[in-house]
Every structure is written in structure tokens, then in C-alpha cells.
């Protein structure tokens, strides 16, 4: 009788197993082409982006901080649209040479970046486009011994496995 009750209890516990189903959540509004592109409430929604695109963006972020310009070129499309946080406008950076970045880093002795958070965001239904948002602090030591420290919010756009746009916002850290 005890075996029968034990068997009944075990059978009941096994049949009560909880099953978890993951559902990708989406939300927000994504006006890639401007506010007039979609009727109200019809724009694609944002979802968590690709892990592989996140890795590409983080390698690009790290290559700049480590001053590994050839690695940046390897991870980029032929032309990268750069929206610098410290200059107005957009710069088309020809990645067939490293002149632009060499010039920007010409007075640097070293760069120390402290990462605060990273979020990959994609458009619902897109499998080849991720925008990786990175929040970090950058401390630069210059060749003359002086230093600067700024806080950045940067968005690295990865399309078809290559970086094609970098948008920065910055403010002084100290």
C-alpha cells in the first residue's frame, strides 16, 4: 500500500512539471527614415539584436581603445559614416586607409575606456542590422602628459557583419 501511495505521489509530481516558453518581446517605435516614414503606430518595433553583431561592435569598440587601427578596418565597411561627439556634422571615413583615425589619435599616448553598459537593438524582422548602444567613460593621456576624461554614449551600427556607422554623444566626465 505504501508503495502504491508513493508511486501515486511521484507520478503526480512528474505530471506537474512546468514548461517554459521563451517569447521575444518587442516594443517602442523605430523611425529609421524619419517621422513621416510610417503611419502612427505602424513602424517596426525594436527587439534585442544579434549576438554576433554585438561581438563585432565590441571588437570595433575595443580596437579603437587599443589603437589597433588595422583591426578597425577589418571590421568595417569601405566607408563608415562617423558622427563624432566632439564635432558637428557627419564624416565619411574611408577605411581603405587609417589616416582619419591616425590624425584623431595623433596626440594620444594612451586610451583607457571603462564600459558601463551595452545593449544590442534590432528592428523587428531584421536579421542583418543591429545597433549596439554603448555607454562608457574614456580617459585619454596625451603625449604632452595632460589628460582628459569624457563620458560617451555611442551607437555602432552593424549591417551584414560590418560596422557602417558610428554615432557619438559626449559630455565631460569630471
C-alpha positions in Angstrom: 0.0 0.0 0.0 2.9 2.4 0.9 4.5 1.7 -2.5 1.2 2.4 -4.3 0.8 5.8 -2.4 4.5 6.6 -3.1 4.1 5.8 -6.8 0.9 7.9 -7.0 2.8 10.9 -5.3 5.8 10.6 -7.6 3.5 10.3 -10.7 1.6 13.4 -9.6 4.8 15.4 -9.1 6.2 14.4 -12.5 3.0 15.4 -14.3 3.1 18.9 -12.7 6.4 19.8 -14.5 6.4 23.5 -15.5 7.2 24.2 -19.1 8.8 27.5 -20.1 8.4 29.0 -23.5 10.5 32.0 -24.5 8.8 34.7 -26.4 10.8 37.5 -28.0 9.3 40.8 -26.8 9.2 43.9 -29.0 8.3 47.5 -28.3 9.0 51.1 -29.0 8.9 53.0 -32.2 11.6 52.7 -34.9 11.6 55.7 -37.3 14.7 54.8 -39.4 13.7 57.0 -42.3 12.2 59.9 -40.3 8.9 60.6 -38.6 6.9 60.6 -41.8 8.0 57.2 -43.0 5.3 55.2 -41.1 1.8 56.0 -40.2 1.2 56.4 -36.4 1.7 53.0 -34.7 2.8 51.1 -37.8 6.6 51.4 -37.5 8.7 48.2 -36.9 9.3 47.6 -33.2 12.7 47.2 -31.5 13.9 43.8 -30.3 17.1 42.6 -28.8 19.8 42.4 -31.6 22.1 39.7 -32.8 24.8 38.3 -30.5 27.2 38.1 -33.4 26.7 41.7 -34.3 27.2 42.6 -30.7 30.6 40.8 -30.8 31.6 42.7 -34.0 30.6 46.1 -32.4 32.5 45.3 -29.2 35.6 44.2 -31.2 35.4 47.5 -33.1 35.0 49.5 -29.8 38.0 47.6 -28.3 40.2 48.1 -31.3 39.8 51.9 -31.1 40.6 51.9 -27.4 43.6 49.7 -28.0 44.7 51.8 -31.0 44.5 48.8 -33.3 43.6 50.6 -36.5 44.0 47.6 -38.8 41.5 45.6 -36.8 39.0 48.5 -37.1 39.5 48.5 -40.9 38.9 44.7 -40.9 35.6 45.1 -39.0 34.3 48.0 -41.2 32.6 48.6 -44.5 34.6 50.5 -47.1 33.1 53.8 -45.8 31.9 54.4 -42.3 29.6 57.3 -41.5 31.0 58.9 -38.3 29.0 61.3 -36.2 31.7 62.5 -33.7 30.6 63.6 -30.3 33.1 66.5 -30.3 32.5 67.9 -33.8 29.4 68.9 -35.8 28.2 67.0 -38.8 28.9 63.6 -40.3 32.3 62.4 -41.6 32.5 59.8 -44.3 35.6 57.8 -43.2 37.3 55.9 -46.0 38.5 52.7 -44.3 40.9 51.8 -47.1 43.4 53.8 -45.1 43.6 54.7 -41.5 44.5 58.4 -42.0 41.4 59.8 -40.3 41.8 57.8 -37.1 45.6 58.3 -37.1 45.0 62.0 -37.2 42.4 61.8 -34.4 44.7 59.8 -32.2 48.0 61.6 -33.2 48.3 63.4 -29.8 47.3 60.4 -27.7 49.7 58.4 -25.6 47.0 56.0 -24.4 43.3 55.5 -24.1 41.6 53.9 -21.2 37.9 53.0 -21.6 35.6 51.9 -18.8 32.5 50.2 -20.1 29.2 50.9 -18.2 26.6 49.1 -20.3 26.0 47.6 -23.8 22.6 46.9 -25.5 22.2 45.4 -29.0 18.9 46.6 -30.6 17.5 45.5 -33.9 14.4 46.2 -36.0 11.7 43.5 -35.7 12.1 41.1 -38.6 15.7 42.2 -39.5 18.4 39.6 -39.4 21.3 41.7 -40.8 21.1 45.0 -39.0 21.9 45.7 -35.3 22.5 49.0 -33.5 24.7 48.4 -30.5 24.4 51.2 -27.8 27.5 51.5 -25.6 27.8 53.7 -22.6 31.4 54.3 -21.4 33.9 56.6 -19.9 37.1 57.4 -21.9 40.3 58.7 -20.3 43.0 59.9 -22.7 46.6 60.5 -21.7 48.2 62.8 -24.2 51.8 62.8 -25.4 52.5 66.0 -23.5 51.4 64.4 -20.2 48.0 66.1 -19.9 44.8 64.1 -19.6 41.1 64.4 -20.4 38.1 62.3 -19.3 34.7 62.2 -21.1 31.6 60.2 -20.8 30.2 58.8 -24.1 27.0 57.2 -25.4 27.9 55.6 -28.7 25.8 53.7 -31.2 27.6 51.3 -33.5 25.6 50.2 -36.5 26.4 46.7 -37.8 25.0 45.8 -41.2 25.7 42.4 -42.8 28.5 41.7 -40.3 30.4 45.0 -40.8 30.4 48.4 -39.0 28.9 51.0 -41.2 28.0 53.9 -38.9 29.2 55.2 -35.5 27.2 57.9 -33.7 28.5 59.5 -30.6 27.2 61.8 -27.9 29.6 63.0 -25.1 29.9 65.2 -22.1 32.8 65.9 -19.8 33.2 63.3 -17.1 34.9 65.4 -14.5 
